[in-house]
């Protein structure tokens, strides 16, 4: 007995010693081994990255449990949470570009936008040694998201060591591949595994099978491919992931074969397969094996409707999904028939069918079967017909309804006012009519309301909201709105207000006065209302929580004046847009200190002048600065270049700025730089080679010299209208270049077109007009299969036209112009880029957002010979074709009748012969046609659009006749004495000297005749002087009276 007591005493002493040693070892607040490991981790950073871990210092008194991003257990002192994600300094980041051959999930050949992948430069991308984390024996949560990780280094010494307590591991938004699974496979305690936005392909099911406790698996935005490797093990009858509740495989290029793997995950509650390529009917068979499924996201796939009501009632499989509450089927190919399937989900509370071709009207009875819905989203679904009033009115539990961007007509029934649970209603962009006020006045529970851009009638008075104390977001557009009458008091505190493109507060056109007491307002948009007066600085002062202010497209005038209380800084405003007004004068010198945290600042399209304020450099968070179309002068201040280190977009087109822009390139890491139509000068030196630009517009300036061979082509490059010389560098186009638009027009380039340009499969716009380029047109030009605009006019190209043009798209290929569409996400884009297409000696300019819809081929004013290839007729989507002022001969190809979208066809000043094909009169969109100065014969077509053409379209063809619409007869003009080609005067122009002499002689003759008549006939002489006297009295009577009396 005594022996037992001694043993117990000894065990107690030993345990006490262990506890005491732990306490002594942790006397400074954290364990030295863990502190050393944290400092070793900090040492892996480069440059400014470590600035985000300022508190991590190697000092004896420094307690690592107090360090930022570190959490320790309050009892043991061990580190249990490490949040080490997003620690790369933004100054060390560059726009992400996919490695060669690596493309995003939505495309096989299109460069994807850089976000949301990390913007990692070469020296910030790194491998980490996994042993850095092994000292943290009690660690339960580790986040290394967005850390530019390429992978982990594991040695044999730590291959068996593991973090036995780790439950959450977040490695999202890095550059990891499937080898990361070797690390994951030895972490059996992991419950939450987040590997989103990496480059993981697979297979890795073996490693997943070693994680029996896994509950959450997030692999969205990877490269899992078609999903075939998910079938490498038999998961149909047995799955080791028995505790898995949440699975996210969205945006992975998966196809329908993934459903076999999904069907084996019986415990799953939340499943997302969005953004893949699952092309099949609704996968009810596989989903019926998931009895616990509550949330299902199949949006952005290729699913179709194929289940009938008879199928529903004859199959019990549908009723297995009795727990399904949330169903997201947005952006698929479902039609109206999908509603018949939805009655099989009795617990359904949230339904999203946005961006589906539902088409047709909504049957009130169909919606009535969904009477238990709380959320209904049907925006952008091509729904037509009358608004489904009765179907919605039966959804008594409805909290959110979205029906925007459809073609709904009719009026809104007052019964909608009985939806007392309705918090959010979006009816924007339809064709609804009547007055919405009666039912809106009863929706006192509404928080978010959008009724913009319909056809509502009458004046919409905001006084109907006098009882809506919960209102937070109100969007009104394209209506007659009165915020002042009758008088009322706003009981709500708005967070968002948009009254756009309205007839607001006529006739005074004043800003709504109730805004002076909206202290919670964060986002206000009053654009397009033609509001007048000075800049409303009171709006900023009285609403101190404002973050976004959009006042563009109004008629504000006068200077941009800041409030008198300059100590009251607007610290929260991130976006301020004043573009397209009539403001003038200088910007305040202290504007930067008043708006210190601006992210986007837009004063474009006004009449501001003077120098750009240097205090803008105090806006350290500024990312977008838009100052185009003003009268700013001088240089870009150095203080801006030094202080605005976050600046990504700088747009200052159409001003009077000067300088070299070298400092801009040296100090800023811009993505977009547009500086066209200024007085910038100098050469494009090697320093320009260090940029990471997506768009560069230096057009219509005074740049000279050659382009350096190291210059890397951005996606959009506009250098037209300068004095650049030399050849176009072959090295300008690198293996990593994916340009979309190149405009080198109107410079002094010589030589031939580099062969490397023909390898740019992504190029849609190539304009090299007005240079001194030469050589034959190579058939390699036809490798530009996605081209929309090709303009090689006004050069010295020789030889024949390649017959391979039919392989080029010229409009038969449309993709969104990503960079242009996102230049200014908070307001309408300015005219950021201008390219020109020559048609009949006129320069038709198309701005960026219009230009992408055009297609044209211009080879005019060269030295081309031979016949016109009939294959050009296969360019069915071509809008403009100009082959004028060359030496082409032969017939006009009959295949031109297939140019169904052609609007302008210019074949003038060549040596073409034969007749104009009669089939061309079927070209219904042809508005410009010119075949003058050729050798055509026969009778020109006179039907369709050709009924509108006359002498100017045909002259200079000695044997051609045409129907003169003015005289109703056939007309033939004699040929000119000489054929006009290169370097010669164009006879289509008026002889101005002859015109002047003719006009002068006629004027003199009229005066002589008038004098003779007045001298001979006294009656007409009196009438003439009386007429002169009356005219003088009417025009100058008051002036003469003031002078003489």
C-alpha positions, 0 to 999 in steps of 0.5 A: 500500500505504502509502495503504491502511495510512493508511486503515486507521489512520484508520478505527481512530482513528474507531472508537476515538473513537466508542467513547471518546465512548460511554464518556465519555457514559456515565461516570455509568453510563447515557446522559443522554438515556435518563435524561432520558427516564425522568424525563420518564416519571415526570413523567406520574404523578399523586399517589402514583403516583410513589412506586413509582419512588422511586429515580428521582431527578434527581441527577448521581450517580444511575445510572439503570441502578441504578434500580428497574424498569430493566435496562441492558446490562452492556457498552454501558450502554444500557437494554434492559428496562423493567418499568413495569407496575403502577405505579399506587398502590393508593390512587389506584384505584377499583373498575372499572365498565364504561362505558355499553354496554360489557359483559364477554365472558360477558354481554350485559346483566349487570354483570361483576365489576371484576376483573381489569381495572384499578381506575382513577379518572378522574385516573389514566387517561391517554394517553402520548406514544409519543415518551417511549420513542424515546430507548431505541434498544437497548430489547428489552423494554417492559412497561406492563401495568396502567397505566390507559392509554387510548392513545398520542399519536403525532405526525408527527415520530415517526410513522416513528421506531421501536424497532428492537430491541424484541422483547417488548411488554406492554400488558395490563390497560389501556383500549386499543382497536384504534388501538394497532395503529398503534403495533404495526405499526411494530415489525417486530422484535416477537416477543412481543406481549401485549395481553390485557385491553383493549378491542380490537375490530378489524379489525387483520390488516393491522397483524399482517401487518407483524410477520413475526417474531411468535411469541407473540400474546396477545389474551385478554379483549378485545372481538373480537366474532364474529371476522368481521373475521379473514376480511377477508384470505385467510388460508386459502391464505397467512399472513404469521404464519409464525413464530407459535407461541402464540396466545391469543384466549380470552374474546372473544365469538368464534364458530365463524367464527374457525376459518378464520383459525386453520386458516391458522396452520400453525406454531402450537404452543399455541392457546387459544380458551377462553371464547368462543361456539364452538358446533359439534362438535369442530373437527377439520377445521380443527385437522387443518391444524395439524400442529405443535399440541401444546397446545389449549385449547377450554374454556368454549365450546359444543362438543358430541360428534358424532364416532363410532368409524366416523368416526374409522377412516374419516378420516385427518384425526384422525391429523394431530394426532399431536403433541397432548399437552395437550387442555383441553375443560372446560366444554362440552357433551360427553357420554360419546361424546367418549371415542371421539374421544380414541383418535385422539390417540396422543401425548395426555398431559393431558386436561381434561373438567371441567364437561361433562355426561358423565353415566352411568358410566365404562367401564373399557375406555374409560379403558384406551385412554387408558393413556398419560395423565399428567393426567386431570381429570373433576371436576364432570362428572355421572359416576355409577356405580361408581368406574372402578378397573380403567381407572385402574389401567392408567394406569401413568404417571398423575401427576394424577387429578381426579374430585371433585364427581361421583356415584361410588359403590363402594369403592376397589380396592387396585390403585390403590396400584400407581400409583407415579407418582401425585402428586395425587389428588382424590376429594372430594365423591362417594359412595365407601364402604369404607375408603380406608386400604389403598390410600392407605397404599401411595401413598408418592409422593402429594403432594396428596390430597383425600378429603373429603365421601364416605361412607367408613366406620370411623376414618381414622387419620393413622398410615397416612401414616407413610411418606409423606415427600412429602405436601404437601397433605391434605384430609379432610372428613366422616369419623371422624378420629384423629390421635393413635392409634396413636402415630406420627411425621409424616415429611412437612412439609405445606404445606396441611392441611384437616380439616373437618366431621369427628368429630375425635379423639373424645372429647377433641376436641383439635387434632392434636398433630403440627402442632407440628412442621410448619414448612412449613405455610402453610394450615390449615383445621380448621373445623367439627370442634367442637374445644374448649378455649382459642384454640391460640396455640401453633399460630401460634408453632410454625408460623411460615410460616402464611399462612391459619388457618381455625378457624371453626365450632368450640367454642373458648371463653375469651379470645383470648390471644396468646403470651407472647413478644410479640416473636414477630410472625406476619408471614406470616399473611394470613387468620385466621378465628375466626368461629362459636365461643364466644370471649369477652372483649376482643380484645388491645390489641396484636393489630395489632402481632402480626399486622401483615400480615393481609389478612382478619380474621374474629372474627364470631359470637362473644361478644367485647365491649369496644371495637374495638382501635385497634391494628388500624390497624397492619394496613396490608394489611387488606382484610377486617374481619369483626366482626359478631354480637358485643358490641363497643361504642363508636365505630370507632377513628380509628386504624383509619380512618387505618391500614387504607388498604387496607380494602375490606370492613368488616362489623360487624353486630349489635353495640352500636356507636355514632357517625355513621360519617361518619369511616368514609366520609371516610377509607376507600375501602370496597367493602362496608360492613355495620353493621346492628343497631347504634346508629349515628345521624345523617343520610346527608349529602352526604359519603356521595355520594363512596363507591364502594360495591358493598354498603351495609347500614345497616339497623336503626339510628337514621339519620334525615333525608332521602337526599341527591340526590347519593347514588349507588346501590350494587349492594346497598343496605339501609336498612330499619328506620331513621327516614329521611324525605322522598321517595325522590330521583329522582336516586338512580338514575343512568345508571351504577347497576346495583343488584341489591337495594334495601330501604327498608322500615320508614322514613317515606318519603312521596310516590310511587315515582320513575320512575327505579326502573322503569328498573333492568333489573338490579334483582332485589329491591325492598322498600319496605314499611312506609312512607307511599308513595302514588299508583297502581301504575304499569304501569311497574313491569312494566319490572322484568323480572328482579325476584324479590322485589317488596314494596310492602306497608303503604303507601297505594297506590291504584287497580287492580293492573296486568295486566302482571305476567306480563312479570316474571320472579319467579324465572324468571331466575337469575344469580349474586349476584357481590358476595354470593358474594365477600364472604368468600372464605375462610370461610362468609358471615355473615348479611350482609344480611336482607330480609323478605317478608310472608306472612299477617302474619308476617315471614319473613326470608331471609338473603342466600344463601337470599333469592336463591332466593326469589320473591314479590309482596306488595301487602298492606295498601294501598288497592288496588281492582278485580279480581285480574288473571288474568295473575298466574297466568302467574308460574309460578315465584312462591313467595309471593303476598300481596294481603291487606288491600285492597279487591279484588273479583271472582273468584279467577282460575282462572289461579292453577292455573298457579302450580305453585311457589306455597307461600303464597297470602294473599287475606284481608280483601278483597271477593272473591266466587264459589267457590274454583277447584277447580283450586287443589287441584293446587298441590302446594307450597301450604302457606299459604292464607288467604281469610278475611274475603271474600264467597266461597261454595260448597264449598272444595276438599278434596283435595291440600294443601287437606285440611290447611286448616281454619277459620282459612283460611276464616272470615269467608265467610258462604256458604262451606263446607269439609270439617272434617278433625277432625269429618268434616263440612261447616262454615259460620261466620256472618259477622263483624258488621263487615268489617275493613280498614285501621286496624281490629283483626284478628278473627283475633287472640285477644281477650286481655282476654276470655281473661284473665277467662275463665281467671281465673274457671275457675281460681277455680271449680276451687279452690272445687270442690277445697276442697269435695271435700276438706272433705266426703271425709276419705279424699280429704283424707288422700290429697291431703296425702300427695301434697303431702308426697311432692312436697315431699320429692322437689322440696325435700327436700334443701333443707329438710333443710339448713335445719332440720337 
